[in-house]
Structure formats: structure tokens, C-alpha cells
Amino acid sequence: MKPCPVLSIALALALGLPVPARAQSAPGQGGPTVIRARDDALYRELGGQEAIRRFTDDFYDRMLKDARIAHFFDGINAAYLKGALADYFCVSAGGPCDYDGVSMHNAHAGLGITKGDFDALVEDLQQAMDAAGLPFATQNRLLARLAFHHRDIVTR
Ligand code: HEM
């Protein structure tokens, strides 16, 4: 059975949010940019930095082919955003990376993202993680970290 993205986010939230151990702050940019996990267990489960880069590239390509949300990425520097997403996932999973991008609030302010758009992105991310052979439980652990900023991203 295909995992349902909405259910996964709900499940992810139910699994509990990460305890902010070290937030990379960007003063004046709408709060912490990303919350670093307190250990690197999830990072290791995801297969480390190269594996994260690979499934993030695939995830990004899936979004560009996804008619529901592809338009958001028109004119966006793909190389930059792929790198920023991979760093974001890596830091959220407790990996030895840095995230130099802007806060989730500032990155998505004004984009008018709906819950449906968010769910579509989660579905594309799940498909990329599935294709990478990551177990469902690992996928949900990453989604739980990302769900933390749901309210900064969905503005409509
Ligand atoms: C789990 C949810 C999400 C995460 C973790 C996430 C993460 C990020 C990150 C790290 C950036 C780069 C910020 C920077 O410029 O430094 C970004 C930018 C962006 N995101 Fe998201 N995002 C999420 C949801 C979404 C959704 C649902 C959409 C639209 C369907 C979206 C569209 C965009 C766009 C268009 C940009 C580029 C904005 C710009 O450069 O002007 N994101 N996102």
C-alpha cells in the first residue's frame, strides 16, 4: 500500500517533535533557520551526506515534474535550492553539515503555499525516499522534523 502523505505528517507529528538542541539563528529572519537534532541517529539511518544529496536531487526532479507544484520552482536556481534542501535535511537529521539558507518563514513568505501544496511536496519526498530504499519508519522520522516548520510554510 502506498503511504498516504497526510497520514504520514499526522503520524510524524504524533511521533513527537525533535527537541531543539542547537538552533542556527539568523537574527531578524523570522526565528531559527533550522533545528539541529540532538544526535546523528537519523542522519546515519538516511545513509549520510552523499545518500541525502542523491535522494534530494531525485526529490527536486520529481517536484519539477509534479504539475501540482512545479510552477513554484519556475526561475529558481535549482543547483542552489537542491544544495540548500540537502543541507537542511542533513542538519535536521543531526548530520555534520551547516545550513546557510534563510529561515523557513522568510523562504516561503509570499509564496501562498496551501496545505495541498505541502502535501504534494511531502508525497514527492516520500517517493524519492522510497526509490532510495529508505524504510518507512526512517522516512517518517525525517518528516516529523520537517513538520515542525509547517506553520511557517503553509500560509494560505
Ligand atoms: C517540508 C517542507 C519544506 C522544506 C523543508 C523546505 C525547505 C526549503 C529550503 C531549505 C529552501 C531554501 C531557502 C533559501 O533560499 O535559503 C526553500 C525554498 C523554497 N521553497 Fe521550500 N520547503 C518546504 C516546503 C515547500 C513547499 C510546500 C513549497 C511549494 C510547493 C516550497 C517552495 C519553495 C520555493 C519556491 C523556494 C525558493 C524560494 C526563493 O528562492 O525565492 N517549499 N525551501
Residues whose N, C-alpha, C, O or C-beta is under 5 A from the ligand:
A	BS01	HEM	I69 F72 F73 A84 L85 Y88 G101 V102 A107 I113 D117 F118 L121 L146 I153
